[in-house]
Amino acid sequence: MEEPYDLAPDDRADVSVRKILRSLFVTLRSNANGVAEDANTKCLHDLRVANRRTRSALSQIKGVLPVSVIEYFQPEFKWLGNVTGPCRDLDVFLNTLDGSRVESGDLGDLRDFLSEKRQREHILVCAALRTEKFQRLVDDWGRFLETAADEEIRPPLASSPIIEVAGSRILKAYRRMWNRGTGIDIDPPATLLHRLRIDGKKLRYLLEFFIELYSMTTVSRFIGELEMLQDILGDLNDTGVQLALISEFKNQGIVSPEEFAASSFLAEMITQRRCELRVEFAEHSELFISEESRKLYERTFDAG
């Protein structure tokens, strides 16, 4: 979570949102240099998180920034997310592989396959960060954030107190996720789980943006519940990516019988973990969509 943004309940919404976006921009820009040096995979992770939070703020906090600004920058930040995603997926899998308990055979060839693939993806990320497209994004976004709001083309909620905007956006995001999760069965389709994962990120980011406007204890509880759900859904997403990578490795046609057996055993372990994660999700989702949780959200964020 980012450091507090120094928001006050009665601050103008547009001023508050710019504070949040400026802080995220500092994180994104500083980690871009670290990604190029590749000394620590955390730099790529932090850059992607800052990018996701920025995209979420632009899409979730409506009526505060000019529509033309959102329409211009949203595709640019989406491009940055897409170009950095595969490298991060491989970082996660390589880290998982280092901690795996596979004893059936040697996974050295699989590790080499993933490492070489990761190196190629990292080269692509570095190339993207050197493009005019990225430099223009950084320059234009920085210039916008430092420019005073234009009072002549003021969006409808720009001058509203941030507490009002924050509460309505958080409740809308919660209700969307609550409606999607209510009535979910024991074996929901992967598409629904993916959608819930995205909804959960958007809600959590809003809570983290505006936590200092509310009871720290209450909002921290909400964030903790979401983090548990997101960890489960994130792991589910990662296991799907990892099974696809193992399949790609085995389909090369140059895999030794020992390595084939070891990677097959690893795939079985990952598949079993997917089943366990689905059970964990069913248990934790009940807490999130409970009537008690819904009423607490309503009491906390309904200004009306």
C-alpha positions in Angstrom: 0.0 0.0 0.0 1.2 3.5 -0.8 2.0 6.0 1.9 -1.0 8.2 3.1 -1.8 10.8 0.5 -2.6 13.6 3.1 -6.3 13.8 2.2 -8.9 15.6 4.2 -12.7 14.9 3.9 -13.6 18.3 2.7 -10.8 18.6 0.1 -11.8 19.1 -3.5 -12.1 15.7 -5.3 -9.9 16.7 -8.2 -7.1 18.0 -6.0 -7.2 14.8 -3.9 -7.2 12.5 -7.0 -4.2 14.3 -8.4 -2.3 13.8 -5.1 -2.9 10.1 -5.4 -1.9 9.9 -9.0 1.2 12.0 -8.4 2.3 9.6 -5.7 1.7 6.6 -8.0 3.6 8.3 -10.8 6.7 8.7 -8.6 6.6 5.0 -7.9 6.1 4.0 -11.5 8.9 6.3 -12.9 11.5 5.3 -10.2 11.0 1.6 -10.8 11.3 1.9 -14.6 15.0 2.5 -14.0 15.2 -0.5 -11.8 13.5 -2.7 -14.4 16.2 -1.9 -16.9 19.0 -2.8 -14.5 17.2 -6.1 -13.6 18.9 -6.2 -10.3 15.7 -7.1 -8.4 12.4 -8.5 -9.8 10.6 -6.4 -7.2 11.1 -3.3 -9.5 8.9 -4.8 -12.2 6.3 -5.9 -9.6 6.2 -2.4 -8.1 6.0 -0.7 -11.5 3.1 -3.0 -12.5 1.2 -2.3 -9.2 1.6 1.5 -9.6 0.4 1.1 -13.2 -2.6 -1.0 -12.2 -3.5 1.5 -9.4 -3.3 4.4 -11.8 -5.6 2.6 -14.3 -8.0 1.8 -11.6 -8.1 5.4 -10.3 -8.8 6.6 -13.9 -11.6 4.1 -14.5 -13.2 4.0 -11.0 -13.2 7.6 -9.8 -15.4 9.0 -12.5 -16.6 12.6 -12.9 -13.5 14.1 -11.3 -11.0 14.3 -14.1 -11.7 15.5 -17.7 -13.0 12.7 -19.9 -10.5 13.6 -22.6 -7.7 13.0 -20.2 -9.0 9.6 -19.2 -9.7 8.6 -22.9 -6.1 9.5 -23.8 -4.2 7.9 -21.0 -6.2 4.8 -20.2 -5.0 2.9 -23.4 -1.5 4.0 -22.8 -1.4 2.6 -19.3 -3.1 -0.6 -20.6 -0.4 -1.0 -23.2 2.2 -0.7 -20.4 0.4 -3.4 -18.4 0.2 -5.7 -21.4 3.9 -5.4 -22.3 5.1 -6.1 -18.8 2.7 -8.9 -17.9 4.5 -12.0 -19.4 7.8 -11.2 -17.8 6.2 -10.9 -14.4 4.3 -14.2 -14.9 7.7 -15.9 -15.5 9.2 -14.3 -12.5 6.4 -15.7 -10.3 6.8 -19.2 -11.8 10.5 -19.3 -11.4 10.1 -18.3 -7.8 7.5 -21.0 -7.4 9.8 -23.5 -9.0 12.6 -22.6 -6.6 10.3 -23.4 -3.7 8.7 -26.5 -5.1 9.0 -29.9 -3.4 9.3 -31.9 -6.6 11.6 -34.9 -6.1 10.6 -36.9 -9.1 13.5 -36.3 -11.5 15.4 -33.2 -12.5 13.6 -29.9 -13.5 16.8 -28.2 -14.7 15.7 -28.2 -18.3 12.3 -26.7 -17.4 14.1 -24.0 -15.3 16.4 -23.3 -18.2 13.4 -23.0 -20.6 11.6 -20.6 -18.3 14.8 -18.6 -17.6 15.5 -18.2 -21.3 11.9 -17.2 -22.0 12.0 -14.8 -19.1 15.2 -13.2 -20.5 13.5 -12.7 -23.9 10.5 -11.1 -22.3 12.7 -8.8 -20.1 14.4 -7.6 -23.3 11.0 -6.8 -24.7 10.1 -4.9 -21.6 13.3 -2.9 -21.6 12.8 -2.1 -25.3 9.3 -0.8 -24.6 10.6 1.4 -21.8 13.1 3.0 -24.2 10.5 3.7 -26.9 9.2 7.2 -27.7 5.7 5.9 -26.8 6.8 5.3 -23.2 8.7 8.5 -22.9 5.7 10.4 -24.3 3.5 8.7 -21.8 5.8 9.8 -18.9 6.2 13.3 -20.2 2.5 13.9 -21.0 1.3 12.3 -17.7 3.8 14.3 -15.6 2.8 17.5 -17.3 -0.9 16.9 -16.7 -0.4 16.1 -13.1 1.5 19.3 -12.5 -0.9 21.5 -14.4 -3.6 23.2 -12.4 -7.2 22.1 -13.0 -9.0 24.0 -15.7 -12.0 25.7 -14.1 -13.6 26.3 -17.5 -13.9 22.6 -18.3 -14.6 21.4 -14.8 -16.0 17.8 -14.6 -19.2 17.5 -12.6 -17.7 16.2 -9.4 -14.3 18.0 -9.6 -15.2 20.4 -6.8 -17.2 18.0 -4.6 -15.7 17.0 -1.2 -13.6 13.9 -1.7 -15.4 12.1 1.1 -18.6 12.1 -0.9 -16.9 10.9 -4.1 -14.9 8.3 -2.2 -17.9 6.8 -0.4 -20.1 6.5 -3.4 -17.3 4.9 -5.6 -16.3 2.4 -2.8 -20.0 1.4 -2.3 -20.5 1.0 -6.0 -17.4 -1.2 -6.4 -18.4 -3.3 -3.3 -22.0 -3.8 -4.5 -20.7 -4.9 -7.9 -18.4 -7.5 -6.4 -21.1 -8.6 -3.8 -23.6 -9.1 -6.6 -21.2 -11.1 -8.6 -20.1 -13.3 -5.7 -23.6 -13.9 -4.2 -25.0 -17.3 -5.1 -21.7 -18.5 -6.5 -21.5 -22.3 -6.5 -18.7 -24.6 -5.3 -17.2 -24.9 -8.8 -17.5 -21.5 -10.5 -16.2 -21.1 -14.0 -12.7 -19.6 -14.5 -14.1 -16.6 -16.2 -16.2 -15.6 -13.2 -13.3 -16.1 -10.8 -11.1 -13.9 -13.1 -13.8 -11.2 -13.1 -14.0 -11.4 -9.3 -10.3 -11.0 -9.0 -10.3 -7.9 -11.1 -13.3 -6.5 -9.2 -11.5 -7.2 -5.9 -8.4 -5.3 -7.0 -10.4 -2.3 -8.0 -12.3 -2.3 -4.6 -9.1 -2.8 -2.6 -7.3 0.1 -4.4 -10.2 2.4 -3.7 -10.1 1.4 0.0 -6.4 2.0 0.1 -6.6 5.4 -1.7 -9.1 6.7 0.8 -8.4 4.8 4.0 -7.3 8.0 5.9 -10.8 9.5 5.4 -12.4 6.7 7.5 -11.9 4.6 10.5 -8.5 3.0 10.0 -9.6 -0.1 12.0 -12.7 -0.7 9.9 -11.1 -0.1 6.5 -8.1 -2.2 7.4 -10.4 -5.1 8.1 -12.0 -4.7 4.7 -8.6 -4.6 3.0 -7.5 -7.7 4.9 -10.6 -9.6 3.8 -10.0 -8.6 0.2 -6.3 -9.5 0.4 -7.2 -13.0 1.5 -9.6 -13.4 -1.4 -7.1 -11.9 -3.9 -4.3 -14.1 -2.8 -6.4 -17.1 -3.5 -7.7 -15.8 -6.8 -4.2 -14.6 -7.8 -2.7 -18.0 -7.0 -5.5 -19.6 -9.1 -4.6 -17.3 -12.0 -0.9 -18.1 -11.6 -1.5 -21.8 -11.6 -3.4 -21.6 -14.9 -0.4 -19.7 -16.4 2.0 -22.2 -15.0 0.2 -25.2 -16.4 0.1 -23.6 -19.8 3.9 -23.0 -19.6 4.6 -26.6 -18.6 2.5 -27.8 -21.6 4.5 -25.5 -23.9 7.7 -26.9 -22.5 6.6 -30.5 -22.9 5.4 -29.9 -26.5 8.9 -28.8 -27.6 9.7 -32.3 -28.7 13.2 -32.3 -27.2 12.4 -33.1 -23.6 14.1 -36.1 -22.0 11.9 -38.9 -20.5 13.1 -38.0 -17.0 12.4 -34.3 -17.5 9.0 -35.1 -19.0 8.1 -37.2 -16.0 9.3 -34.6 -13.5 7.3 -31.8 -15.3 4.3 -34.0 -15.4 4.5 -34.6 -11.7 4.9 -30.8 -11.1 1.8 -30.2 -13.3 -0.2 -32.7 -11.1 0.9 -30.9 -8.0 -0.2 -27.6 -9.5 -3.5 -29.1 -10.5 -4.1 -30.4 -7.0 -3.3 -27.0 -5.6 -5.9 -25.5 -8.0 -8.5 -27.8 -6.4 -7.4 -26.7 -2.9 -7.6 -23.0 -3.8 -11.1 -23.4 -5.1 -12.2 -24.8 -1.7 -10.3 -22.0 0.1 -12.1 -19.5 -2.1 -15.5 -20.9 -1.2 -14.7 -20.6 2.5 -13.3 -17.1 2.4 -15.9 -15.7 0.0 -18.7 -16.5 2.5 -17.2 -14.0 4.9 -16.9 -11.3 2.3 -20.5 -11.6 1.1 -22.1 -12.1 4.5 -25.0 -9.8 5.6 -22.8 -8.5 8.4 -20.1 -7.4 5.9 -22.6 -5.8 3.6 -24.2 -3.8 6.4 -20.8 -2.6 7.7 -19.8 -1.4 4.2 -23.1 0.5 4.0 -22.7 2.1 7.4 -19.1 3.1 6.7 -19.4 4.6 3.3 -23.0 5.7 2.8 -22.9 9.5 3.4 -26.6 9.8 2.7 
